[in-house]
Amino acid sequence: MAKAAKATEYRGMSEEQLNLTLRDIEKHLFQLRFQSATDRLETPSEIRKARRDIARIKTVQREKELAKQPKAVEGATNG
């Protein structure tokens, strides 16, 4: 994978693009873990970068999910 993408780049993507990117990064993380288990991993920091990218994507997905919900729900949960 190239460099880690920033959250602002993910916010500009559609939900479908986010899902595809998430799936690709998860596959890449699996491959990195497999390489790590077989002692063929050259850059251990790639695992951390992939995990952080996954977290960024999931955060953006959650933000979009919360943005769709009506605002009345927030007031009901505070009281």
N, C-alpha and C positions, 0 to 999 in steps of 0.2 A: 504494500500500500504506500501511497505517497505520504505527504505530511498530514498531520491531524487537522481536521476541519474545525472551524470555529462555530460556535452556537449560532451566530448570525447567518452563516451560510446555510445551516440546517433550517432556520426559521423561514428562509425564502423558498424552501422546497414544499411540494405538495405532500399530502399524506401518503400517496402511493410511492413517490420518490423516497420518502423517509423509510417506508417499509422495505423497499428494495435495498437501500443503502444499509439499513440495519441488518438485513439478512446477509449481505455481502461481508460486512465487518464481522459478524458472528462466525461465518465460515472461515474468515481469515484468522480469527482468534483461535478457532479449533485447530487450524493448521499450525499456528504458532505453539500452542500447547503440545501438540503431537511432536513437533520438532524439539521442544524443550525436554520432553520425556525421553526422546531418543538421543539426547545430547548433540543435536545438530543445529541448535538455535544460535545464530551469530550475534544478534542484538536483543538481549533480554528486555530492553526498554520498549520494544515493539508491543509486548503483551500489555504493558501499562497504557500505552497510547491507544490500543484497540479497546481496552476496557473503558477508558475515559470517553472515547468517541461513542461507544454504546450508551454510556450514561447520558451524554449530551443529547443524543437522538431521543432517548426515552423521556428526557426532561422536556424537550420541545414538543413531543407527542402529547405529553400530559398537559402542557400549557395550552395547546390547541384544543384538547378535550375540555378543559375547564372553561375556555373562552366560549365554547358552544353552549354551555349550561346557562340557564336563566339566572339573573342576578338575585332574584328573590330567595334562592336557596341559601346564599351566603348569610343573609339576615336571619333566617330561621335557625341556623346552626349556632349563632352567637348567644342566644338567649336561653 
